[in-house]
Amino acid sequence: MNYPTYTKIYQICYLPTCQLPNPQQMCDEVNKQHPDSIYKPVVQSVSDWDCIMDTIIADIAYDHIVPILHLDMHGSSEGFGDSINTIGWDKLIEKITELNKACDGQLFLSLNVCEGLYIYHFLNNNNYPLSLKTLGSFDKIYANEGRFRFTEMYKEYFNSFDMNKAVIAFFNANPYRTNGAFELV
């Protein structure tokens, strides 16, 4: 596939009752080499999600950024978040689609989220595409597994600036793992 050159990763963590091992460290190794390429806000409520996404959308429109949106969150059949504060599918779709529109349909969406790809069950034919491509899972995933794979992907991306190679690095990071199967859709 012909991917654009992505210029910034927006890694959003939404773990108000954090049970995962420090997702903020996922891209630290990459961030040391490319300090202006990763923005890492932490969402602690649904209103934070709206505010952070609006800031990112404005940033992209103003600076003509071609982004990767990486979400590190709990996921369930209800949406993303935890049992107390869940960002529902409609709000997720609304903001991610708005972000994709702001970058002319070039968004790459990476989901380190259990059951994250279920978002596609809630799209209808009237929606603008959610992203150019999405990497995630319909299954439960282990936090360290996802973090390890995505770190390898981003390291490869910033070495080669080739998203095809980066996606291959993601899948080759642990080819023997069968649970938490990831897919590129």
N, C-alpha and C positions, 0 to 999 in steps of 0.2 A: 504494500500500500504506500502511496505517496503521502507522507505526513508533512505538515509545515514545520518550520523550525520553532520549537517552543522556547520562550524567553524567560518564563518564570513559573515556579511551582508554588501554588497556594496550598499548604498542608493545614487543613483545619481539623483540630481535635475537639471532640465533644464528649468529654468524659467527666461529668460533674461528680460522679461517685466512682472515680477511677479504680478499676480492678485490673486494668491491663498494665503490663510493665512499660512504664515511661515512653509513650509514643512520641514525645517531643524529641527524643534522641534519634529517631529513625533516620533522618537525613543529616545528622551532625557531621559525619565524615564528608559528605558531599558539600555541605554548607561551608566547611572550612576552605574548600577550593573555590567556591562560587558564592561568596557571602551575600551578594545582592540578588541572587536567583531564587531564594526560598523565603516565603513569608509564612509565619507559623502562628496564627491567632488560636486562642483556645475559647471555645464556645461553652458557656455554662448555663445557658437558658435558650429557649426558643427565640426570645427577643434579641439575644446576642447573635443568633444565626442570621436573622434579618439584617441587622446592623452591619455585621461583618461582610455578608454577601453584597449588600449595597455599596460598601466601601470598595470591595474588589471589582465590582461591575464598573464603578466610576473610574477606578484606577486603570482598568483595561481599556475603556473607551477613550480616556484622556491620553494615555501613553501608547496606545495601539499595541498592547501586549497580546501575545498568543500564549494562552496559559494551559498549564496542567492543573487541574483541581484534584487534590488528593484528600480524601476524607478518611480519618481515623476515628471510628465511632463504634458504639454498640449498635447492633441492628436486630430487628424483629419483624414480625408480620405487620406491625403497626407503623413502622417507619424507622428512623434512626434516632438514637439517644438512649435513655435508660427508662426504667419503668415509671419514673416520676415525671420526667421531662422528655417527651418524645416529639421530634419534628416529624409531623405527618407527611405522607406521600405527596399530598397536594402542594404543601409548602416547599418541599424539597424540589419537586418538579418545576414549580413556578420559578424559583430562584436559580436553579441550575440551567433551565432553559433560557432565562433572561441573560445569564452569563454567556451561554453559547451564542446567543444572538449578538451580544456585544463584541464578540471576537469573530463574527461572520461564519459561524458554524465550524470553527476549527478546534474547539475545546477537546482535550483529552481528559477523561474522567477516570481516576483510579480510586477504587473502593477497598480499603482495608476494613471491611464491615461484614459481619455475619449476615448472610442472606441479602447482601446489598443489591444484587441484580434483580431482586423482586420489584425494584422500582419500575422496571419495564412492564410489569403486569398492570400498572396504573396509568400508563400513557394511552392516549387515544389518537386516532388518525388526524385529529385537528391540531395536535401539539407540534410545535417546531421541534426538530430533533433535539434530544437531550444532550448529545455530544457527537463529535466525529466518531470516536471510539470510546468504549468503556471497558475497563479491566476490573473484574470483581468475581464474586461467587454467589451462587444460589444457596450454598450450604453454610453451616457453621464453620468458622475458621479459627485457627489458633493465632493469637496475637503475635507471638514471636515468629511464626512461620510467615505471616503476611509482612511483618516489618523486615525480616531478612530478605524476602523476595523483592519487595519494593526498593529497598536500599540498593540491592544489586542492579535493579533496573535503572535507578537514577544515576548511579555511578557510571554505568555504561552510557547512558544518554549524555551526560556531561563530558565523557571522554570522546564520544564519537559524534554527538548531535544527530544521531540516526535512531529514530524511534523504533524502526523495525529491529535493529540490533538490540535495543533496550528491552523490547518485549521478549525477544528470544532469551536474553540474559535472565529475565524474570522467570520464565518457565524452566530454564536450565538450572536455576539456583537450587532446586531440590526436586529433580525429576521423579524420585521414588515415592514422594508423598502422595497418597491417594485421597485422604480425607481433606475436606476444605478445598475441593477442586476449584480452581480459578478458570475463568473463561474470558475471551476477548470478544465483545459483541459490538 
